[in-house]
Amino acid sequence: MASRNPRRAGRHNRIPGQWWQPGVYGSMPAVALWILARLPAGLLLSVTGMPAAAAWLNLAGDTVFVAGWVASALLLWLTRRRPAPVRSADAATAAESSPKPDHRATEPALPG
């Protein structure tokens, strides 16, 4: 019977289509946080009340950016398709041609 599997030997599997979304959607707020971190120090101090607001916003942008792309990598890794293991022709024919043991001959006889 012919295989209905459309994959051919030597062909690579396609990459899942939506693996990039967490990285891209995480990059947008990261860029916004980086832009906010570049605002004048006096404006940030008056809005947030923290003298180190620029450093915190910059760190938050870095964290969101890295977390988004790590999530993309994890999604890509978890949705990968592994190819079926390739059995050699010699092993397949040897397994088919070997005689199967008869278990009835080795079972003890029941009394009665």
Secondary structure, 3 states (H helix, E strand, C coil): CCCCCCCCCCCCCCCCCCCCHHHHHHHHHHHHHHHHHCCCHHHHHHHHCCCCHHHHHHHHHHHHHHHHHHHHHHHHHHCCCCCCCCCCHHHHHHHHHCCCCCCCCCCCCCCC
